[in-house]
Amino acid sequence: MGSGMNPVVKERILELVKLAYEVEKFIQITAGYRNFPEQNELYERGRRNKSKPIVTFARGANPCITMDLL
């Protein structure tokens, strides 16, 4: 994981990965940071184009840490 990662987030992610491994589930982390324009684009997806699903309820208005899991 990235050296600049928030240590609390890093700890929580590692806990999640360990729990998934224990129950034989594979998870993949695809993002750990998203800037405001990227977050707003995801927020609008499914709202502008009704053929796409809504994927988030968070707008890119406040600084936050994101984690996308597959």
SULDAUR-V366616 format. One record per backbone hydrogen bond with DSSP energy under -1.0 kcal/mol. NH is the residue of the N-H (numbers start at 0). CO is the residue of the C=O. Records with the same first field share a line. If there is no record, write none. Layout:
NH = CO ; CO
//
This chain:
4 = 1
9 = 5
10 = 6
11 = 7
12 = 8
13 = 9
14 = 10
15 = 11
16 = 12
17 = 13
18 = 14
19 = 15
20 = 16
21 = 17
22 = 18
23 = 20
24 = 19
29 = 67
38 = 34
39 = 35
40 = 36
41 = 37
42 = 38
43 = 39
44 = 40
46 = 43
47 = 43
51 = 48
60 = 58
67 = 30
69 = 27
//
